[in-house]
Amino acid sequence: MRVLLSLSVIAALLTSSGCHHAKTAAVADPSATASTAPTAAPPLIRFERTPCMGRCPQFVAEISADGTLRYEGKANAPKEGKLTGKITPDVVKMILSQVDEMGFAKYPEDEFGKGMMDAPSAILTIQGHKVSCTGGECPPDLKALHRYLDQEINRALGIGVE
């Protein structure tokens, strides 16, 4: 009887350890999960406002070609946390049109307001070209585009809409 009980315990241990090992092997295979993970469309437009020593809004907003908005509001932002929204395709087209008209791709990176301390920056990246304006030092057409982006981002998030 003692032998039968010992054999039953050994069989149970072997069966459970074999199943556990098989599960571990299946989960550990990265190719099994990598192909099924959804991928987000890369942003066409990335707009970031950086903090200062005062109450400057800090956020990052990314807009995809289809108008999908991914937003993360930080300190002093109109809304804090990770949020999503939708910008109309017409607005995305208008932004890209303004960018072409102003010659955005010709603006140098990190040139406007370079070296200023304790001043917020507005960092705009469109189709891989990044331009940073610190302390509001940038061409008037670029400032206007920043204001327009702020307005459309707020509208997509339901901020200031009555």
Secondary structure, DSSP 8 states (H G I E B T S, - for coil): -HHHHHHHHHHHHHHHHHHHHHHHHHHH-HHHHHTTS------SEEEEE---SSS---EEEEE-TT-EEEEEE-TT-SS-EEEEEE--HHHHHHHHHHHHHHTGGGS-TT-BTTT-SS--EEEEEETTEEEEEETT-S-HHHHHHHHHHHHHHHHHTTSS--
